[in-house]
Amino acid sequence: MDVADIQRIMGISRASAYELVHTPGFPAFRRGRLIKVSKIAFFEWMAKGSETVPGSDK
């Protein structure tokens, strides 16, 4: 998945999505210039629920 996918799934702004993928502990990695996220790792991270989403009121 890419940052746009994260943005759409979570219903957050583009800026918040980029802030999130740069958060320590978030399962993102670089492939050249692109930021990618493993689907499995992302949903495991979501299920864990221990992190907060930038720009949200959680």
PAVEXTOR-814541 format. One record per atom (N, C-alpha, C): residue in one letter; x, y, z. Coordinates in pm, whole numbers. Each point is the difference from the previous one (the first is absolute). Last residue first. Layout:
<dotis>
<doti><residu>A</residu><X>X</X><Y>Y</Y><Z>Z</Z></doti>
...
</dotis>
This chain:
<dotis>
<doti><residu>K</residu><X>-790</X><Y>1136</Y><Z>1917</Z></doti>
<doti><residu>K</residu><X>9</X><Y>-120</Y><Z>82</Z></doti>
<doti><residu>K</residu><X>97</X><Y>21</Y><Z>113</Z></doti>
<doti><residu>D</residu><X>-154</X><Y>289</Y><Z>-392</Z></doti>
<doti><residu>D</residu><X>-21</X><Y>38</Y><Z>140</Z></doti>
<doti><residu>D</residu><X>-7</X><Y>-123</Y><Z>90</Z></doti>
<doti><residu>S</residu><X>292</X><Y>106</Y><Z>-476</Z></doti>
<doti><residu>S</residu><X>-130</X><Y>-48</Y><Z>49</Z></doti>
<doti><residu>S</residu><X>-14</X><Y>43</Y><Z>146</Z></doti>
<doti><residu>G</residu><X>398</X><Y>79</Y><Z>-264</Z></doti>
<doti><residu>G</residu><X>-111</X><Y>78</Y><Z>-56</Z></doti>
<doti><residu>G</residu><X>-137</X><Y>-48</Y><Z>45</Z></doti>
<doti><residu>P</residu><X>385</X><Y>-357</Y><Z>16</Z></doti>
<doti><residu>P</residu><X>21</X><Y>145</Y><Z>-3</Z></doti>
<doti><residu>P</residu><X>-121</X><Y>71</Y><Z>-61</Z></doti>
<doti><residu>V</residu><X>-32</X><Y>-467</Y><Z>263</Z></doti>
<doti><residu>V</residu><X>7</X><Y>49</Y><Z>-136</Z></doti>
<doti><residu>V</residu><X>19</X><Y>151</Y><Z>5</Z></doti>
<doti><residu>T</residu><X>161</X><Y>-396</Y><Z>364</Z></doti>
<doti><residu>T</residu><X>-104</X><Y>98</Y><Z>-31</Z></doti>
<doti><residu>T</residu><X>22</X><Y>50</Y><Z>-141</Z></doti>
<doti><residu>E</residu><X>121</X><Y>-499</Y><Z>242</Z></doti>
<doti><residu>E</residu><X>51</X><Y>128</Y><Z>-51</Z></doti>
<doti><residu>E</residu><X>-117</X><Y>94</Y><Z>-22</Z></doti>
<doti><residu>S</residu><X>-60</X><Y>-450</Y><Z>140</Z></doti>
<doti><residu>S</residu><X>79</X><Y>65</Y><Z>104</Z></doti>
<doti><residu>S</residu><X>54</X><Y>136</Y><Z>-44</Z></doti>
<doti><residu>G</residu><X>-279</X><Y>-371</Y><Z>-226</Z></doti>
<doti><residu>G</residu><X>-63</X><Y>121</Y><Z>51</Z></doti>
<doti><residu>G</residu><X>79</X><Y>76</Y><Z>103</Z></doti>
<doti><residu>K</residu><X>-7</X><Y>-450</Y><Z>-268</Z></doti>
<doti><residu>K</residu><X>70</X><Y>23</Y><Z>127</Z></doti>
<doti><residu>K</residu><X>-54</X><Y>126</Y><Z>66</Z></doti>
<doti><residu>A</residu><X>-148</X><Y>-111</Y><Z>-431</Z></doti>
<doti><residu>A</residu><X>-62</X><Y>-86</Y><Z>101</Z></doti>
<doti><residu>A</residu><X>63</X><Y>21</Y><Z>138</Z></doti>
<doti><residu>M</residu><X>187</X><Y>226</Y><Z>-375</Z></doti>
<doti><residu>M</residu><X>-133</X><Y>53</Y><Z>30</Z></doti>
<doti><residu>M</residu><X>-66</X><Y>-81</Y><Z>113</Z></doti>
<doti><residu>W</residu><X>407</X><Y>-156</Y><Z>-167</Z></doti>
<doti><residu>W</residu><X>23</X><Y>125</Y><Z>73</Z></doti>
<doti><residu>W</residu><X>-134</X><Y>60</Y><Z>43</Z></doti>
<doti><residu>E</residu><X>-16</X><Y>-369</Y><Z>-281</Z></doti>
<doti><residu>E</residu><X>45</X><Y>-42</Y><Z>133</Z></doti>
<doti><residu>E</residu><X>23</X><Y>121</Y><Z>89</Z></doti>
<doti><residu>F</residu><X>-101</X><Y>82</Y><Z>-445</Z></doti>
<doti><residu>F</residu><X>-119</X><Y>-44</Y><Z>71</Z></doti>
<doti><residu>F</residu><X>34</X><Y>-58</Y><Z>137</Z></doti>
<doti><residu>F</residu><X>360</X><Y>138</Y><Z>-277</Z></doti>
<doti><residu>F</residu><X>-87</X><Y>114</Y><Z>29</Z></doti>
<doti><residu>F</residu><X>-121</X><Y>-43</Y><Z>82</Z></doti>
<doti><residu>A</residu><X>299</X><Y>-331</Y><Z>-162</Z></doti>
<doti><residu>A</residu><X>58</X><Y>75</Y><Z>111</Z></doti>
<doti><residu>A</residu><X>-88</X><Y>118</Y><Z>38</Z></doti>
<doti><residu>I</residu><X>-129</X><Y>-251</Y><Z>-377</Z></doti>
<doti><residu>I</residu><X>-10</X><Y>-81</Y><Z>121</Z></doti>
<doti><residu>I</residu><X>52</X><Y>77</Y><Z>121</Z></doti>
<doti><residu>K</residu><X>46</X><Y>201</Y><Z>-424</Z></doti>
<doti><residu>K</residu><X>-141</X><Y>-9</Y><Z>38</Z></doti>
<doti><residu>K</residu><X>-17</X><Y>-76</Y><Z>132</Z></doti>
<doti><residu>S</residu><X>442</X><Y>283</Y><Z>-127</Z></doti>
<doti><residu>S</residu><X>-51</X><Y>-136</Y><Z>-15</Z></doti>
<doti><residu>S</residu><X>-144</X><Y>-3</Y><Z>51</Z></doti>
<doti><residu>V</residu><X>242</X><Y>438</Y><Z>-201</Z></doti>
<doti><residu>V</residu><X>-42</X><Y>-61</Y><Z>126</Z></doti>
<doti><residu>V</residu><X>-53</X><Y>-139</Y><Z>-32</Z></doti>
<doti><residu>K</residu><X>332</X><Y>433</Y><Z>-234</Z></doti>
<doti><residu>K</residu><X>-92</X><Y>-113</Y><Z>-10</Z></doti>
<doti><residu>K</residu><X>-30</X><Y>-54</Y><Z>139</Z></doti>
<doti><residu>I</residu><X>221</X><Y>445</Y><Z>-298</Z></doti>
<doti><residu>I</residu><X>-23</X><Y>-52</Y><Z>134</Z></doti>
<doti><residu>I</residu><X>-107</X><Y>-107</Y><Z>-12</Z></doti>
<doti><residu>L</residu><X>370</X><Y>199</Y><Z>-384</Z></doti>
<doti><residu>L</residu><X>-135</X><Y>-27</Y><Z>47</Z></doti>
<doti><residu>L</residu><X>-2</X><Y>-50</Y><Z>144</Z></doti>
<doti><residu>R</residu><X>391</X><Y>95</Y><Z>-285</Z></doti>
<doti><residu>R</residu><X>-62</X><Y>125</Y><Z>47</Z></doti>
<doti><residu>R</residu><X>-136</X><Y>-23</Y><Z>63</Z></doti>
<doti><residu>G</residu><X>286</X><Y>-417</Y><Z>-4</Z></doti>
<doti><residu>G</residu><X>41</X><Y>112</Y><Z>-83</Z></doti>
<doti><residu>G</residu><X>-56</X><Y>128</Y><Z>58</Z></doti>
<doti><residu>R</residu><X>-191</X><Y>-308</Y><Z>248</Z></doti>
<doti><residu>R</residu><X>42</X><Y>-75</Y><Z>-117</Z></doti>
<doti><residu>R</residu><X>35</X><Y>108</Y><Z>-103</Z></doti>
<doti><residu>R</residu><X>-88</X><Y>-20</Y><Z>573</Z></doti>
<doti><residu>R</residu><X>23</X><Y>68</Y><Z>-128</Z></doti>
<doti><residu>R</residu><X>41</X><Y>-100</Y><Z>-106</Z></doti>
<doti><residu>F</residu><X>-332</X><Y>-62</Y><Z>454</Z></doti>
<doti><residu>F</residu><X>136</X><Y>-11</Y><Z>-49</Z></doti>
<doti><residu>F</residu><X>11</X><Y>72</Y><Z>-134</Z></doti>
<doti><residu>A</residu><X>-341</X><Y>-84</Y><Z>486</Z></doti>
<doti><residu>A</residu><X>22</X><Y>53</Y><Z>-135</Z></doti>
<doti><residu>A</residu><X>147</X><Y>-20</Y><Z>-38</Z></doti>
<doti><residu>P</residu><X>-320</X><Y>-93</Y><Z>428</Z></doti>
<doti><residu>P</residu><X>63</X><Y>-97</Y><Z>-91</Z></doti>
<doti><residu>P</residu><X>16</X><Y>48</Y><Z>-145</Z></doti>
<doti><residu>F</residu><X>18</X><Y>263</Y><Z>502</Z></doti>
<doti><residu>F</residu><X>-96</X><Y>-25</Y><Z>-109</Z></doti>
<doti><residu>F</residu><X>68</X><Y>-86</Y><Z>-105</Z></doti>
<doti><residu>G</residu><X>240</X><Y>156</Y><Z>381</Z></doti>
<doti><residu>G</residu><X>-87</X><Y>-112</Y><Z>31</Z></doti>
<doti><residu>G</residu><X>-104</X><Y>-29</Y><Z>-107</Z></doti>
<doti><residu>P</residu><X>191</X><Y>492</Y><Z>42</Z></doti>
<doti><residu>P</residu><X>72</X><Y>-120</Y><Z>42</Z></doti>
<doti><residu>P</residu><X>-98</X><Y>-111</Y><Z>39</Z></doti>
<doti><residu>T</residu><X>-136</X><Y>372</Y><Z>-362</Z></doti>
<doti><residu>T</residu><X>-5</X><Y>-22</Y><Z>144</Z></doti>
<doti><residu>T</residu><X>79</X><Y>-126</Y><Z>36</Z></doti>
<doti><residu>H</residu><X>-103</X><Y>178</Y><Z>-447</Z></doti>
<doti><residu>H</residu><X>132</X><Y>35</Y><Z>54</Z></doti>
<doti><residu>H</residu><X>6</X><Y>-17</Y><Z>152</Z></doti>
<doti><residu>V</residu><X>-401</X><Y>-74</Y><Z>-250</Z></doti>
<doti><residu>V</residu><X>98</X><Y>-95</Y><Z>-52</Z></doti>
<doti><residu>V</residu><X>142</X><Y>30</Y><Z>47</Z></doti>
<doti><residu>L</residu><X>-358</X><Y>296</Y><Z>129</Z></doti>
<doti><residu>L</residu><X>-16</X><Y>-133</Y><Z>57</Z></doti>
<doti><residu>L</residu><X>107</X><Y>-97</Y><Z>-51</Z></doti>
<doti><residu>E</residu><X>-27</X><Y>433</Y><Z>-183</Z></doti>
<doti><residu>E</residu><X>50</X><Y>8</Y><Z>137</Z></doti>
<doti><residu>E</residu><X>-6</X><Y>-138</Y><Z>65</Z></doti>
<doti><residu>Y</residu><X>-189</X><Y>42</Y><Z>-422</Z></doti>
<doti><residu>Y</residu><X>146</X><Y>6</Y><Z>-8</Z></doti>
<doti><residu>Y</residu><X>62</X><Y>8</Y><Z>139</Z></doti>
<doti><residu>A</residu><X>-467</X><Y>13</Y><Z>-22</Z></doti>
<doti><residu>A</residu><X>46</X><Y>-131</Y><Z>-46</Z></doti>
<doti><residu>A</residu><X>153</X><Y>-2</Y><Z>-10</Z></doti>
<doti><residu>S</residu><X>-213</X><Y>407</Y><Z>101</Z></doti>
<doti><residu>S</residu><X>-4</X><Y>-91</Y><Z>115</Z></doti>
<doti><residu>S</residu><X>49</X><Y>-139</Y><Z>-38</Z></doti>
<doti><residu>A</residu><X>-41</X><Y>319</Y><Z>-343</Z></doti>
<doti><residu>A</residu><X>107</X><Y>40</Y><Z>91</Z></doti>
<doti><residu>A</residu><X>5</X><Y>-92</Y><Z>122</Z></doti>
<doti><residu>R</residu><X>-352</X><Y>-55</Y><Z>-305</Z></doti>
<doti><residu>R</residu><X>127</X><Y>-43</Y><Z>-60</Z></doti>
<doti><residu>R</residu><X>116</X><Y>31</Y><Z>93</Z></doti>
<doti><residu>S</residu><X>-471</X><Y>-71</Y><Z>237</Z></doti>
<doti><residu>S</residu><X>55</X><Y>87</Y><Z>-104</Z></doti>
<doti><residu>S</residu><X>132</X><Y>-56</Y><Z>-52</Z></doti>
<doti><residu>I</residu><X>-371</X><Y>-342</Y><Z>191</Z></doti>
<doti><residu>I</residu><X>79</X><Y>112</Y><Z>51</Z></doti>
<doti><residu>I</residu><X>54</X><Y>82</Y><Z>-116</Z></doti>
<doti><residu>G</residu><X>-254</X><Y>-445</Y><Z>44</Z></doti>
<doti><residu>G</residu><X>-81</X><Y>121</Y><Z>-7</Z></doti>
<doti><residu>G</residu><X>71</X><Y>121</Y><Z>56</Z></doti>
<doti><residu>M</residu><X>137</X><Y>-485</Y><Z>-62</Z></doti>
<doti><residu>M</residu><X>-15</X><Y>61</Y><Z>132</Z></doti>
<doti><residu>M</residu><X>-85</X><Y>126</Y><Z>0</Z></doti>
<doti><residu>I</residu><X>89</X><Y>-245</Y><Z>-406</Z></doti>
<doti><residu>I</residu><X>-48</X><Y>-98</Y><Z>98</Z></doti>
<doti><residu>I</residu><X>-30</X><Y>66</Y><Z>134</Z></doti>
<doti><residu>R</residu><X>196</X><Y>265</Y><Z>-348</Z></doti>
<doti><residu>R</residu><X>-138</X><Y>-39</Y><Z>-31</Z></doti>
<doti><residu>R</residu><X>-57</X><Y>-94</Y><Z>106</Z></doti>
<doti><residu>Q</residu><X>456</X><Y>129</Y><Z>35</Z></doti>
<doti><residu>Q</residu><X>-86</X><Y>118</Y><Z>13</Z></doti>
<doti><residu>Q</residu><X>-146</X><Y>-39</Y><Z>-19</Z></doti>
<doti><residu>I</residu><X>325</X><Y>-324</Y><Z>-87</Z></doti>
<doti><residu>I</residu><X>-11</X><Y>24</Y><Z>144</Z></doti>
<doti><residu>I</residu><X>-95</X><Y>115</Y><Z>27</Z></doti>
<doti><residu>D</residu><X>105</X><Y>-81</Y><Z>-446</Z></doti>
<doti><residu>D</residu><X>-83</X><Y>-109</Y><Z>52</Z></doti>
<doti><residu>D</residu><X>-23</X><Y>19</Y><Z>150</Z></doti>
<doti><residu>A</residu><X>297</X><Y>292</Y><Z>-214</Z></doti>
<doti><residu>A</residu><X>-138</X><Y>30</Y><Z>-39</Z></doti>
<doti><residu>A</residu><X>-96</X><Y>-107</Y><Z>51</Z></doti>
<doti><residu>V</residu><X>467</X><Y>-64</Y><Z>58</Z></doti>
<doti><residu>V</residu><X>-53</X><Y>101</Y><Z>92</Z></doti>
<doti><residu>V</residu><X>-144</X><Y>35</Y><Z>-33</Z></doti>
<doti><residu>D</residu><X>137</X><Y>-481</Y><Z>-162</Z></doti>
<doti><residu>D</residu><X>77</X><Y>123</Y><Z>4</Z></doti>
<doti><residu>D</residu><X>-70</X><Y>101</Y><Z>92</Z></doti>
<doti><residu>M</residu><X>47</X><Y>-578</Y><Z>-60</Z></doti>
<doti><residu>M</residu><X>-85</X><Y>117</Y><Z>0</Z></doti>
<doti><residu>M</residu><X>90</X><Y>123</Y><Z>0</Z></doti>
</dotis>
